[in-house]
Amino acid sequence: MTDSVQQLSAQAKETTQPVAESPRRKRWSFHFPMRFKLIVAFLGVALIPLASLAYFNYFLTRNMLTGNANITLIMRAQTVATDLDDFIESNQQTLQEVAQWPELVDLFDQLHDELPDENIEYERIRRNLQQLQTQNEYGGTYAVFDRLGNNVITNLATDQEDSKQDYIAVPFSTGHPYISPILFEPTTGEAVWYFSAPIVGREGLTGGVVRVKYSAEVLQQIITQHNGLAGEQSFAVLLDENRVQLANGGQANQRFKSIVPLDPATVGTLQAEGRLPDGSPSELYVSLPGFAEELNNPTSNNPNFTVQFDETAAQLALAGIARVKSQSWQVVFLQPQKAVLAPLRERIFTMGFIVVVIVGVLVVIALNLSKMLSGPLVRLADVIQVVAGGALGLQVPVESRDEVGLVARAVNSLSAQMRELSSNVDQIIAERTRALGNIVRALETSTQIGRQITTILEIDELLRYVVNRIQIEFNFYYTHIYLVEEETGDLVMTEGSGEIGYRLKARGHRLKAGEGIVGTVASSNEYFFSNDVSKVLNFVPNDLLPETRSELALPLRKGNQVLGVLDIQDNKTNRFTSTDVSLMQSIANQAAVAIDNARLLTQTQNALKEVQRLTRRLTREGWDEISQEITTTGYRFSRGASIPLSPDSDSWLPPVKQIGIKKQLVKRVDGDNGDNAAAELAIPLVLRGEVIGVLGVKREEAAEWADEEIAAVEAVANQVTLALENARLSMEQEKTITQLKEVDRLKGEFLTTMSHELRTPLNSIIGFADVILQGIDGEVNELALNDIRLIYNSGQHLLTLINDILDLAKIEAGKMELVREALDIEETVNEILAATGALAKNRPVEIITEIEPELPAIYADKLRFSQVMINLVSNALKFTEKGHIIIKATMWEEDPNLALISVIDNGVGIPPRMLASIFDRFRQVESATTRKTGGTGLGLPICKQLVEMHGGTISVTSKEGVGSNFHFTIPFVTAIISDEEQIITELSNLINK
């Protein structure tokens, strides 16, 4: 059997070509033997649970070690805190007992009268205190002080201390024991700790204070005693309320340094109180930010955390916290994480060794199993390769009943099927070719329909073509189109194929949006098809289409808008395929575009017709108005003479009379007109589709009109039509000019009236109001004064408005004359500031002048130049609540013959949309500031006109919330003199020539 397989394999290799692998398959396939893959799979299945178990064990062990350490650290921190509380309580209790010694109480009762000399009581107290001091394992020193700080019992401490020290003053003032913070001696710099208690006499008066003094080393001793008790390398840190380390069992050099950065003011205060040693804030700070963050977190209730415990952040430590009840201190017990997890590293090493041994055993097992499993598969693969090479008659031997045997039987079955299929390949290819041809023909038909509908501009014809062409070309049962009615949103059946379509259209068939398959497609903007409509819940049967079995509905889309629905029905089930859906949707999309174009064309044509109708109407009304104003409606020219004709004259040619009826060219009319029969011609004078007149021609030489003659007369008629229209427009223009002159005359009369009739009484009103306000006519109550002030201010505002209107009218009429002279800019600006100073009074606005030195004089009308400047400065003051206004004058960089004058403020600014119209009349910035400050809206237009009369320009730049810059140019005197000298020179040159 093996020899035959090898022979067939060799034949197959000679007769067949290798099959090229696709690039994608070649890139991603891994060409490894089956045995290797089985080994990898076996090891993967075995090692993944093993690795998971190892990781789970590591995770549990780590958590257990960490949890135990956390509990121990908390307990140790609480133990340290308890020891500190016990130490403090013990010292307080001892001092209170000492303060109650009878001999001390008696001593201070005697001190109220007179300080006694040394006696036996002193000696007894001194011996007792010395014994107490000897018994104190932490080296505390005892002393007794009176109110003045005198050491009553000498040789035990300093003879005199400051009575203002808290450990002396507080017990005297409160009558209660006192515990000091850690303090630094000002002379020695030693850190000390004081306990004190009041000595109360028999009469209830505090006569003295007993005090014990410890070095701060006592805290370090207490803390250091607990080193290593929570585990290897564990130690405690004691922190006060300022996060200053009072003791550190691991790093004693960090004592009296804070773990949070203290600002210089806090450091200075603590040093002044003696609570910190000398040094800068950076020298008294150890950077442990995570440490401080955990301790300062007010929302954290967790007494454990992990944190760095050195400035290099190289080591992490587990921490447990406990509070000292008698002080605002915290005890933090720390153990390096490395020390906590040391047992875990040993366990990992042991587990690693075990895993290596297990992997070795698994590899041996995998090698044997893969050999056993892959052998039959390799032999089967060799036979299949031979079959694939072309030896279809070869049968694979079935060696077992397991999966390999099943594969062998399947290969034998597949080989038999391949032999059978090979004989039918030609038939299959022919069928697939025919199907492909049908698809190509369908695509060609779709393309033809799409191309044709783009040429149809009438919407009814377009819809008729689409439904009929689809129904005929694809042999559907029925096709129709629904369009969405804009007013109601209903779907109206607009066109359908055949007699049924005509009848449905005559019925006015329509559907609501969401009704049936068509309504659902219109609402969802998605196509829908069913190859068995009897199974569709929302199918609405139609009595005219009883044979419908399949239906395809497609939206007519224009962008996201649905114009209608193309609905196709067939009398066979399973009629539509995905190819049909794609083709029909393409046609529906093209139809939607064509429908939209046809609608737009119709709307455009209707609009054009309306415009033409209105134009004809206006033309007709204009000529009807002219005909009512004139009595002579025509002229007759004969042999050099012209005769005016009235509408009822008998001299009109008969063809001319017929034009009014026919409105077209009339060549000849039989009959005589008082003369012999002759050739007569009448051509209508047509203007914008309306007949406005007739040109009649009569001759007696020939009876017929040649085409050239008619064309010449028509050309003359066109020219006459245009001339008549121009004459009519000229008459209308003359009327308009007459009306404008009358308006100008009325305007002049109005301005004269306003100047005299309004300003005269207004000046009187303002004058009398001013007299009353000054109190010349006597005192007036405050309410009346407020009303008179309103009258005075309103009168001033109205007078300004009248003056502005008169100035603007003079400028536009060309009646304002400028009296120019040389003006010094700095002097003129100072005068203007004096005039506007009252406006800036009592306002937080500073007016600054920046006049470039040695500027030439300007050539301007002083009154009008001042008017421009006052307007600009007043505007700046109105819109600047506080800040500054800068008046700047420089030589313009673009033209050295012009001065550039700017008024700059840091007020509210001008919105960008208002900048283009800021110099228009009666135009103001629309803001709350404008409504508050008021204004006429004429100041800036007048400024613009006056600047331009001087030969300059004015403009503005502004930004809302930043301010505005109004700047204008005005010529220097030197520029005017230079121009005059140049003119004189040119005249002299001409004379000399």
Disulfide bonds with the S-S distance in Angstrom:
none
